[in-house]
Amino acid sequence: MTLTSSPTELTTGASDAILAIECVFILIYLWRTTTSDRWKVGLWCWVFGLLAFVSVLGALTHGLTMSESLRVMLWRPLYLSLGLIVGLFLVGAVYDWRGRAAARRLVPWSIGLGIIFFLVTEIFSDAFIIFVFYEAVAMTVSLMIYSFLAATNRLNGAIIVATAVFLNLAAAGVQASSFSFTLLVPFDHNGVFHLVQMVGLAILGIGLHLGLKPVEIKTD
């Protein structure tokens, strides 16, 4: 295998590789957070670990020339991981809203939903549009939850997480479009999506870190 000759595929693959590194750093950052809530830490570390895995696969499929059969084989674990990420993200939002018991009950359902999404992508050819819809629904619900938590001051960093979720929705919108631009090197819609996502993930990591700290109750 060699590097692809397409400039936009190269920038997409390179930005995917950077995303993978960023996700690993955020995972370590969250894991080292001083908190007694290790279940919540573990949940979000799974999200960022799967994101890192997806980004590595994306870097390979976009950045390298390979046979179509190998590319299809790599897209399968990629789509399965994406389905699980979205489901687990929603579990994290429910955790912050309704508590650990509700989130734990939701885990099997979120994993099942991720598997169902993967099976749907195997049946229908236009898998990307299916993922955009699936992600948009889950992220919109998560945005509503964190906006509510921010408005009611029930969670530290909720407004930061809500901002990150909004950026993720905006990035998904860019990815579903034909938007492109050149900044030293050319970026197509996938590359621009990764650039916005880098900012969103950094903000998300900060917000989640703050959310692991207990809310201080002010007394007169």
C-alpha positions, -999 to +999 in steps of 0.1 A: +000+000+000+011+035-008-001+070+000-031+081-021-025+105-049-056+126-040-046+158-021-080+160-003-079+123+007-044+129+020-055+158+042-085+138+054-063+109+063-038+132+080-065+150+100-079+116+110-045+106+124-043+138+144-078+132+157-067+097+169-037+113+188-060+139+203-085+113+215-058+094+232-045+125+250-081+134+262-086+098+273-055+100+295-065+134+307-099+121+319-085+089+333-061+109+355-088+131+368-091+130+406-126+117+412-144+090+430-167+085+400-146+059+382-176+044+364-183+077+346-146+081+338-146+046+323-176+053+302-161+084+286-128+067+282-146+041+262-160+068+240-127+084+233-109+051+229-134+040+202-131+075+186-093+070+185-098+035+169-123+050+143-099+078+135-070+053+129-092+033+105-103+065+088-066+076+084-059+042+067-089+042+044-085+078+033-048+081+032-037+049+016-044+032-017-058-003-011-081-028-028-118-022-026-123-055-007-098-044+020-115-009+022-149-025+027-135-048+054-121-018+073-153+002+070-172-026+089-155-022+123-155+015+117-193+017+113-198-006+143-176+016+164-194+047+153-227+032+162-214+023+197-198+057+202-231+075+196-250+052+219-225+055+247-224+093+243-261+093+250-256+071+280-231+097+293-257+125+289-283+104+307-259+097+335-254+135+341-291+140+339-307+111+357-278+094+375-257+063+374-286+038+379-305+051+348-273+052+328-263+016+337-298+004+326-293+022+293-260+006+285-273-027+270-298-008+250-272+017+236-249-012+226-279-030+210-288+002+191-252+005+179-253-030+166-286-025+149-272+006+132-243-015+120-266-041+106-286-015+088-254-002+072-247-037+060-282-039+044-284-005+028-258+010+005-261+046+016-247+040+050-233+075+055-267+092+053-281+067+078-253+075+102-258+113+098-295+109+108-287+085+137-260+108+150-281+140+146-310+125+167-287+114+195-266+146+196-298+168+195-311+149+226-277+152+243-276+190+235-310+194+251-299+175+282-267+195+287-285+228+279-310+220+306-282+210+331-264+243+323-296+264+328-303+247+361-267+247+374-269+210+381-235+201+365-202+218+364-190+223+328-225+216+314-224+247+292-190+237+279-202+202+270-233+217+254-210+239+233-190+209+222-221+189+213-233+219+192-199+220+174-202+183+167-236+188+151-222+217+131-193+195+120-217+167+110-236+192+089-204+202+071-195+166+065-229+160+049-224+190+026-200+196-003-181+224+015-144+226+008-116+252+010-078+255+007-056+266+036-021+259+024-035+224+015-069+215+001-096+203+024-129+186+013-160+183+034-144+153+053-113+173+061-132+204+073-154+181+094-122+168+111-109+204+117-142+214+135-143+181+153-108+187+167-120+219+184-152+203+196-134+173+212-109+195+230-138+215+244-157+183+253-127+170+272-125+202+293-163+201+300-163+165+310-133+171+333-151+199+350-183+177+352-164+151+373-160+176+401-190+179+425-212+210+423-204+234+451-236+245+469-234+281+479-247+290+514-253+324+529 
